[in-house]
Every structure is written in C-alpha cells, then in structure tokens.
Amino acid sequence: MAWVVLIVAGFFEIGWAVGLKYTHGFSRLWPSVFTVAAIVVSMYLLAVAARTLPIGTAYAVWVGIGVTGTVLYGMMFLGEPASSGRLFFLTLLLSAIVGLKLTGQPPPATASQDGVQAAQLHAE
C-alpha cells in the first residue's frame, strides 16, 4: 500500500511542479492556491509512504515520478524540446531510480540473524 501512496504523491508532485508555471511567480490567485495545495498533499503522502519505505528509495521514486511527469508535460504541452539528449538523460534518470528501488529492500532475515539481533538488544 505504501507504494501506491508514494505513486499518488508523485502525481501530486507533477501537479505542483507544473502548477508553478501557471502561478506566474505566485501572482495569480487560483493557480497559486492549487499549487500550494498540491505541494501540501504531495509532501504529506510522501511522509506517509516513508513510514514503511526506506526514505532514500521513497524520495528518489517520488522525485523521479515528478521529474519524469514534469519533463514529459513540458515536452507535450509547453513546447519544450524533446531532443534525443534530453530523452536519453531522462531514461538514464529512470534507470537509476529503478536501480535504487530494486536494491533498496533489506535482505530477508534468517533465523540466525534474528537470534543475534535479539541477543544484541538484550545485552544493551
């Protein structure tokens, strides 16, 4: 469930990042209100997901969703360049985030590890 919450948080990050473009430096009321609300919801959901996920992995995935969505939105709707270089580095960024996610899970505990950890805690 934490991963679903994190993905939703990432979509809200896309919303506030794109929303910044429409606030015109927070000089337009409604775009500013929606952008600030998206920031609050996004951060809250990230915090909820981080209760159970490793913070480094959760933050990287959250940022990755936000960056990817924001870059793609800019390319599709704001006329930003979709050069092969930009697409290559976006792919590289996504590869790094997937790598962090895949390597961020702790190894499963074995019975002997559990016993050692319990003994260490009892000794303290």
Backbone as CSV, one residue per row, in Angstrom:
resi,resn,N_x,N_y,N_z,CA_x,CA_y,CA_z,C_x,C_y,C_z
1,MET,0.824,-1.203,0.000,0.000,0.000,0.000,0.864,1.263,0.000
2,ALA,2.024,1.198,0.651,2.906,2.368,0.703,3.361,2.786,-0.693
3,TRP,3.551,1.813,-1.577,3.971,2.147,-2.939,2.867,2.887,-3.692
4,VAL,1.629,2.502,-3.472,0.504,3.198,-4.112,0.444,4.641,-3.604
5,VAL,0.587,4.810,-2.306,0.585,6.155,-1.715,1.726,6.981,-2.300
6,LEU,2.888,6.365,-2.443,4.047,7.072,-2.995,3.811,7.479,-4.448
7,ILE,3.208,6.614,-5.224,2.916,6.946,-6.628,1.929,8.098,-6.707
8,VAL,0.912,8.082,-5.880,-0.050,9.196,-5.852,0.672,10.483,-5.440
9,ALA,1.556,10.385,-4.456,2.344,11.562,-4.040,3.154,12.095,-5.209
10,GLY,3.704,11.193,-6.014,4.474,11.606,-7.188,3.624,12.343,-8.204
11,PHE,2.381,11.901,-8.380,1.492,12.604,-9.311,1.141,14.003,-8.793
12,PHE,0.984,14.126,-7.484,0.760,15.465,-6.928,2.006,16.325,-7.086
13,GLU,3.183,15.707,-7.055,4.395,16.485,-7.294,4.425,17.016,-8.721
14,ILE,4.011,16.193,-9.662,3.900,16.669,-11.042,2.958,17.870,-11.085
15,GLY,1.830,17.746,-10.380,0.838,18.827,-10.369,1.391,20.128,-9.838
16,TRP,2.140,20.074,-8.731,2.639,21.346,-8.199,3.809,21.882,-9.017
17,ALA,4.634,20.981,-9.572,5.753,21.456,-10.382,5.244,22.154,-11.647
18,VAL,4.267,21.535,-12.299,3.670,22.157,-13.485,2.892,23.410,-13.077
19,GLY,2.217,23.329,-11.929,1.443,24.471,-11.444,2.283,25.722,-11.248
20,LEU,3.554,25.542,-10.894,4.429,26.710,-10.722,4.477,27.559,-11.988
21,LYS,4.428,26.910,-13.131,4.464,27.626,-14.416,3.249,28.560,-14.557
22,TYR,2.112,28.109,-14.047,0.871,28.860,-14.222,0.612,29.891,-13.128
23,THR,1.403,29.861,-12.057,1.201,30.846,-10.982,1.799,32.200,-11.330
24,HIS,2.701,32.217,-12.312,3.410,33.456,-12.674,4.046,34.077,-11.437
25,GLY,4.871,33.261,-10.758,5.554,33.744,-9.561,4.608,33.963,-8.391
26,PHE,3.577,33.156,-8.294,2.543,33.242,-7.253,1.794,34.581,-7.302
27,SER,1.679,35.128,-8.488,0.926,36.382,-8.639,-0.508,36.131,-9.120
28,ARG,-0.850,34.905,-9.463,-2.210,34.561,-9.873,-2.823,33.692,-8.788
29,LEU,-3.986,34.114,-8.275,-4.568,33.512,-7.082,-4.864,32.017,-7.228
30,TRP,-5.739,31.638,-8.139,-6.205,30.258,-8.177,-5.120,29.263,-8.566
31,PRO,-4.312,29.559,-9.558,-3.199,28.629,-9.810,-2.271,28.501,-8.599
32,SER,-2.085,29.582,-7.875,-1.239,29.549,-6.680,-1.871,28.699,-5.583
33,VAL,-3.180,28.838,-5.386,-3.883,28.058,-4.369,-3.778,26.568,-4.689
34,PHE,-4.026,26.198,-5.944,-3.959,24.797,-6.332,-2.530,24.258,-6.234
35,THR,-1.561,25.077,-6.575,-0.161,24.646,-6.493,0.254,24.403,-5.048
36,VAL,-0.083,25.306,-4.157,0.256,25.136,-2.740,-0.462,23.915,-2.167
37,ALA,-1.715,23.722,-2.540,-2.451,22.549,-2.061,-1.790,21.263,-2.548
38,ALA,-1.354,21.244,-3.796,-0.684,20.060,-4.338,0.642,19.805,-3.622
39,ILE,1.355,20.872,-3.266,2.605,20.715,-2.513,2.329,20.054,-1.170
40,VAL,1.322,20.542,-0.471,0.999,20.010,0.853,0.592,18.540,0.758
41,VAL,-0.288,18.218,-0.181,-0.751,16.834,-0.323,0.418,15.926,-0.716
42,SER,1.237,16.370,-1.642,2.362,15.576,-2.096,3.335,15.275,-0.954
43,MET,3.682,16.289,-0.182,4.607,16.094,0.943,3.991,15.198,2.015
44,TYR,2.719,15.380,2.297,2.051,14.553,3.293,2.069,13.085,2.875
45,LEU,1.717,12.828,1.618,1.695,11.451,1.133,3.096,10.842,1.105
46,LEU,4.098,11.643,0.774,5.473,11.154,0.841,5.818,10.754,2.273
47,ALA,5.436,11.570,3.225,5.702,11.264,4.636,4.991,9.989,5.070
48,VAL,3.756,9.794,4.599,3.013,8.577,4.930,3.720,7.358,4.347
49,ALA,4.139,7.445,3.096,4.828,6.318,2.458,6.157,6.025,3.148
50,ALA,6.826,7.068,3.616,8.140,6.909,4.249,8.048,6.259,5.624
51,ARG,6.854,6.088,6.145,6.710,5.355,7.413,7.184,3.912,7.264
52,THR,6.972,3.337,6.086,7.327,1.939,5.896,8.396,1.712,4.834
53,LEU,8.600,2.658,3.935,9.612,2.501,2.895,10.904,3.187,3.321
54,PRO,12.052,2.709,2.842,13.297,3.416,3.121,13.223,4.835,2.548
55,ILE,13.600,5.827,3.329,13.424,7.221,2.906,14.218,7.549,1.639
56,GLY,15.419,7.004,1.513,16.206,7.275,0.309,15.523,6.770,-0.941
57,THR,14.985,5.579,-0.866,14.276,4.998,-2.003,12.971,5.740,-2.259
58,ALA,12.216,6.015,-1.201,10.931,6.704,-1.359,11.139,8.085,-1.981
59,TYR,12.131,8.808,-1.481,12.376,10.157,-2.001,12.814,10.097,-3.463
60,ALA,13.692,9.154,-3.800,14.153,9.032,-5.182,13.007,8.698,-6.131
61,VAL,12.140,7.793,-5.728,10.995,7.430,-6.574,10.051,8.617,-6.713
62,TRP,9.787,9.318,-5.599,8.904,10.484,-5.607,9.437,11.554,-6.555
63,VAL,10.718,11.857,-6.420,11.339,12.857,-7.300,11.329,12.370,-8.747
64,GLY,11.614,11.082,-8.939,11.643,10.542,-10.295,10.305,10.644,-11.003
65,ILE,9.241,10.341,-10.282,7.901,10.489,-10.861,7.660,11.950,-11.212
66,GLY,8.015,12.830,-10.288,7.809,14.260,-10.519,8.614,14.784,-11.696
67,VAL,9.885,14.416,-11.756,10.741,14.881,-12.850,10.240,14.348,-14.184
68,THR,9.975,13.062,-14.230,9.535,12.444,-15.482,8.231,13.063,-15.973
69,GLY,7.266,13.155,-15.082,5.983,13.735,-15.476,6.084,15.188,-15.886
70,THR,6.889,15.950,-15.163,7.040,17.372,-15.467,7.753,17.577,-16.797
71,VAL,8.813,16.808,-17.031,9.541,16.924,-18.305,8.634,16.527,-19.471
72,LEU,7.916,15.421,-19.320,7.030,14.985,-20.405,5.905,15.987,-20.652
73,TYR,5.348,16.545,-19.574,4.312,17.571,-19.730,4.876,18.768,-20.494
74,GLY,6.055,19.195,-20.101,6.677,20.330,-20.791,6.894,20.065,-22.265
75,MET,7.322,18.852,-22.581,7.543,18.498,-23.990,6.231,18.433,-24.769
76,MET,5.205,17.875,-24.150,3.945,17.661,-24.865,3.077,18.911,-24.954
77,PHE,3.092,19.762,-23.896,2.125,20.861,-23.844,2.731,22.257,-23.792
78,LEU,4.014,22.365,-23.482,4.611,23.692,-23.337,5.662,23.993,-24.392
79,GLY,5.800,23.102,-25.352,6.731,23.341,-26.450,8.198,23.219,-26.067
80,GLU,8.487,22.526,-24.973,9.885,22.333,-24.589,10.513,21.302,-25.516
81,PRO,11.819,21.413,-25.755,12.458,20.499,-26.717,12.421,19.050,-26.264
82,ALA,12.199,18.170,-27.236,12.197,16.730,-26.985,13.382,16.118,-27.727
83,SER,14.562,16.638,-27.457,15.761,16.186,-28.162,16.158,14.788,-27.702
84,SER,16.960,14.145,-28.520,17.425,12.805,-28.165,18.274,12.850,-26.893
85,GLY,19.018,13.914,-26.701,19.818,14.058,-25.491,18.957,14.127,-24.242
86,ARG,17.912,14.938,-24.289,17.014,15.043,-23.120,16.334,13.716,-22.836
87,LEU,15.891,13.034,-23.868,15.230,11.741,-23.679,16.220,10.691,-23.156
88,PHE,17.461,10.743,-23.616,18.476,9.822,-23.122,18.700,10.026,-21.627
89,PHE,18.873,11.269,-21.205,19.150,11.511,-19.795,17.930,11.270,-18.915
90,LEU,16.752,11.478,-19.446,15.544,11.122,-18.700,15.485,9.607,-18.503
91,THR,15.820,8.857,-19.532,15.875,7.396,-19.428,16.950,6.963,-18.434
92,LEU,18.081,7.643,-18.453,19.153,7.340,-17.509,18.699,7.591,-16.069
93,LEU,17.995,8.696,-15.870,17.465,9.013,-14.541,16.488,7.934,-14.077
94,LEU,15.588,7.541,-14.944,14.615,6.499,-14.588,15.308,5.173,-14.290
95,SER,16.346,4.857,-15.037,17.100,3.629,-14.779,17.735,3.668,-13.394
96,ALA,18.275,4.808,-13.010,18.881,4.944,-11.684,17.840,4.789,-10.586
97,ILE,16.668,5.339,-10.790,15.606,5.245,-9.777,15.127,3.806,-9.642
98,VAL,14.953,3.114,-10.756,14.562,1.707,-10.697,15.649,0.903,-9.979
99,GLY,16.905,1.214,-10.260,18.000,0.536,-9.577,17.973,0.763,-8.076
100,LEU,17.694,1.989,-7.653,17.582,2.275,-6.218,16.439,1.487,-5.591
101,LYS,15.339,1.417,-6.302,14.182,0.679,-5.774,14.508,-0.802,-5.649
102,LEU,15.153,-1.357,-6.659,15.463,-2.785,-6.648,16.511,-3.152,-5.603
103,THR,17.423,-2.254,-5.325,18.481,-2.549,-4.364,18.196,-1.990,-2.977
104,GLY,17.076,-1.327,-2.796,16.774,-0.686,-1.521,16.056,-1.558,-0.525
105,GLN,15.691,-2.761,-0.905,14.980,-3.637,0.012,15.989,-4.382,0.875
106,PRO,15.780,-4.405,2.186,16.707,-5.150,3.047,16.598,-6.648,2.763
107,PRO,17.697,-7.382,2.936,17.623,-8.826,2.709,16.725,-9.469,3.747
108,PRO,16.072,-10.568,3.382,15.194,-11.234,4.352,16.021,-11.740,5.529
109,ALA,15.470,-11.597,6.721,16.157,-12.037,7.930,16.097,-13.551,8.041
110,THR,17.182,-14.122,8.481,17.199,-15.559,8.726,17.034,-15.794,10.221
111,ALA,16.770,-16.999,10.576,16.566,-17.318,11.994,17.812,-16.991,12.800
112,SER,19.017,-17.252,12.240,20.237,-16.972,13.000,20.449,-15.470,13.152
113,GLN,20.110,-14.685,12.137,20.229,-13.234,12.242,19.273,-12.694,13.292
114,ASP,18.046,-13.218,13.320,17.076,-12.765,14.310,17.576,-13.047,15.723
115,GLY,18.181,-14.216,15.923,18.694,-14.570,17.235,19.848,-13.683,17.658
116,VAL,20.740,-13.361,16.722,21.874,-12.481,17.020,21.373,-11.086,17.364
117,GLN,20.434,-10.582,16.591,19.889,-9.247,16.851,19.173,-9.215,18.206
118,ALA,18.429,-10.252,18.523,17.739,-10.286,19.806,18.746,-10.319,20.952
119,ALA,19.820,-11.097,20.792,20.850,-11.169,21.828,21.537,-9.823,22.010
120,GLN,21.795,-9.122,20.889,22.435,-7.816,20.963,21.528,-6.819,21.681
121,LEU,20.259,-6.841,21.381,19.322,-5.930,22.038,19.219,-6.234,23.518
122,HIS,19.225,-7.536,23.867,19.114,-7.920,25.266,20.363,-7.514,26.044
123,ALA,21.534,-7.562,25.387,22.789,-7.209,26.049,22.877,-5.713,26.316
124,GLU,22.215,-4.914,25.518,22.264,-3.459,25.686,21.362,-3.083,26.809
